[in-house]
C-alpha cells in the first residue's frame, strides 16, 4: 500500500540511492504503526496492532478506536500536525492499550504516520492486552525497558524484603533488647537484693518497665489456707490503676481459679489475650476501667513446687511470644532459686547463730553431751562431759570404756563396748535412761550417770553418728540408796526394820524348805513398862533407852543374827541356822540377864525388862507374817505371866486361843448388829426391910452357837475394840425402857435401875447429851437411874470426872462408885465427887464373915459413907452369915446370889409383882 | 555472579534442607554476608565457596549439587519475576534453547556485568538437537544438564540428555545431545 519513501524530502538535492521498504516488511518492523488521512480515516495498521485490535479496519475513523491522551488534543488532523514534534500517547477505546510514539506527517500523501509501540510498564500488563514480548520488534527498546524494569523491580523487591527483614530483625532486636534489659535487671536485682520481698518488688517494676507492662503483681502461696495471696503490686501509673490494684490486693485465688490459680495448678505460664473479653475473669470490669487488656502469669518455682506467681497486665492485647514465654519461665526459676537461696542463707545464718548458741548452751550445760560420727570419732565433747569422763577429745567412743571404767548398775560388771549408749545410738538405736557407773581410777570419787542417746541422721535418714546426754545422778543414787536403807532400817537405832526382817525371814523360810534340818527362831521382844518410862522421863530418855537396849541386844547375838526394831518398844530377832530350840531360849535368857543391869541415861538410872516370845521354824508355818505373829502371841503369854521367866516358846494352843478371841471379836460385832444381847436384872435389896429397892442391869450375850457367853469373856474384848460404846448405850436405853415399863406397871414401888458405865463411855464428850436423850426417849424419871462407875475410872482422871459427875447429878441422876476398895481412892476427891452410893467390891464381902480385918475395913467404909452422906451397897452377898454381918455393920443395901441371881426381864417383873420378900 | 544466583542457591537449600542447614553452609563457606542482593554482582568465589560448602554439608558431589541447582534455577527465575522473559524466549524446549543467547543478551542490558554463557543448537531434528555450551566459567556443565531438565519440566517435555563432549576432557566446549518429546 505505501512505499516507504519517508526521507525523500531530505534527499531532494541529489539523486539519492533508491530505497524501498516493502509494506509487509514495514508492518513487521513497525508492528504497531498506524496511518490515517486528513479525514482521520485509517489507511494502514501494523500487524500486531491489527491482531490485538481486530476492529481497527482500514477506512474506519481513527477516533472510533483511539483517543489522544497526550498531548491534550482531539483527533483532528491539523491539530495533530501542529503537535507532530510531541510525544503522542494514544489509548485504545477497545482494550485500553496505550500506544506511545510519534506522528509523522507525510506531505506527499497528506497522511499522518504514527510510529509507536505499546506503553507497558509492567510485564504483567502484556498478557492483559494479549501481547507477548515476541510481538515487539527486536529494536523496540520497550522489551529491554521491561527487562530493565523487571530487574529493577527484582532489586526493589530485594530491597523491600531486606527492609522488611531488617524491620523484623530490628523489632526482634528491640524485643530481645527489652527482654535482655528485663533479664539483666532481674539478674542485677537478684544479685543485690537482700530479701525475696525486696527483690520481688524491684523485679516487678523492672520487668514492667522493660517490657512495657502497666501492672505487675506478686502472689504468694499460703500453705496454711491453700490460697494465693497478693503480696506486692507495681503499677505504671499511680492514679490510673488504683482501683485495679485494690481489687487485686483484696482477692485470693484457689488452685485452678483465675489466671494466678491456673498458673499455680499447672506450674506453667498462662495468659489471656484480652481479659476484658474473658467472662471468667474476676477482674474483667476493673481491667476494662483501667484500660488493661493482655495478662500474663508465670510461676516462681522451687524445684517442681510452685511457691509464688508473678502476673503482668498490659494496655495492649497479649500476643503470644515463645521467647518471652521462655524468658518468663527462666525468670520464674531464677526467682525460685533466689528464694530458695535466701531461705538457705537465712537457715544457714540461723544455724550459725544456733550453733553459737548451742555451743554456749553445751558449754554451760550441767549434763555431759557427747556427739560422735559414724566412725566413733567425737565431734562434741562439752566441758561437762570432760568433767564426767575426763578429756576424751583425742580418743574415740571405741576406746572410751577401757579408759573410763564404765560399769553396769551393779558397779562391778564393765560395759561391753557394743552396749555403750553412744555406740548403740551410732548403730541407730534410741537409748533411754541407761544408768552407768563411772569409776575414775585416778580419782577417789566415782559417779553415776543416766544416759539418753539418739542416732544422728541426715535428711535421707542415713545414720551419720550418735549423740548421748549423760546426767550426773550420783546425788540421786545416794539419796535412793539412803531411801532404800531407810526403807529397811529403823531411823533411831539403825537396826533393820520390819520390812527387812520380813525379807530375811522369808529367805530363812525358803532355806528351810530346801534344807529340812535348817532351823531358825524368831524372837519377839516387848519392853515392859516402856510407856511409864517414856511418860515419866520423857521421850528423849525413852529413845536413849531404846538405843542402849539395842547395843546390849547386839552383844547377845551372833553377827549373822538379825535384830530388828518393829516400832515403839518392840524388837524382833531372827536366829538363823541354829541347832535346836535351846539356843533360842539361851539367847532369851541371856537377853533377860543383860537387860537386868541398870541403864544410866542422862543421869537417870533406868531398869528395863523385856517379855520375849519365841517362834521356832519347826512350827511348820511357811508364812513369815505368821511366824512373827506366833512369836508375838508367845510374847503376850510371857508378859501375862507374872513369873520371873519372861520368855515363852510358842505352841499351837496359843494360836488357837488367839484365833478364838479373834472369832469372839467378830461375833461380838455381829451381835451388836443382830441384837443378840439381852439384859438380866439382879435385885438390890434393903438389908433393913428386905425389900427390893432396885435392880442392877447386867448384860448377857446369847451367842447363836455358843449359847450364853459370860461378860467376863466378852467385855474386855468389847472394851479393847471400842464396841463397848454402842453396847453401853444399848444397855442404858434398854434398862431405862424396862424400868419405865415397871414404873408404869407398879407405880407404888419406886425402884431404881443401876447401869454400869464403862471407862470409854464415861470419856465420851457427848455423854450427858446422850443420857438426856435416852431419858427423854424412855420417859424415865432421872431419879430412878443410877449410873455405876468404877473407882479406877473415876480416879484415872479425877478432875474431869468430878466435873462430869456434877453435870450428871444436875440432871437428877444418881451415881454409884462401883468396885469400891479395889483401887486407890483419894479421899479428897471422894469428898468432892457427888456420889450417892458406894458399892463395896465383892472381894471384901465374900470373906466378911470370917476375916476380921475385912470386917473393919467394911465398917470404916460404911462409916465414911455415912459421914459423906452416901449409901452403901455390898456386892456379892452369897450367904446368910454375910448378910447378917453386913446388917450388923449397918450396911443399908445388899446385892448377890443370896438374894437373887440375875434374872431376865420377865422373871424380874414376876419378882416385883410378887412383892417378893427375901427376909 | 549476580546475587540472584546466590539467592537461588540459598532458597534451594532452605526449601529442601531447612534454614539451619543453610546457616551451617554459610558458616562453613566462611562468608560474611547475611543477605544477597539480586542485582549486585558478587565475586565468583562466593558462589564457588557456597557450592563447596553445600556439597560438604549436604553430602552431595559438586556435580550433583550443580545439576540440582540448574534444575531449580529455571523454576526460581520464573518465580522471581522473570517468567515473562522466559516465555518470550519460546513456547517449547528447542525454541527456548534457540533463543537462550538472545534472552541472555537482553538480560545483559540490565545486568551490565553479566558474563552470560552461549548456547548454540545444531543438528536440529523434530525430537533431538545438539546443544553447544560455551562459558568463560569452568565446571558448570552439570548445571547445564540441570537447566535442561528444569526446562523439560517447564515445557512438560521428556528429556534425555547426554554430554557428548566436555571441556574437562579436553574438548573446546561442552556439547550435549538432547532428545525430547513433548508430553
Interface residues (C-beta under 8 A of the other chain):
Chain A: X123 X124 X126 X127 X132 X133 X134 X143 X144 X146 X147 X148 X150 X151 X152 X153 X154 X155 X157 X158 X159 X162 X165
Chain B: X3 X4 X7 X35 X37 X38 X39 X80 X81 X82 X84 X85 X87 X88 X106 X107 X109 X110 X111
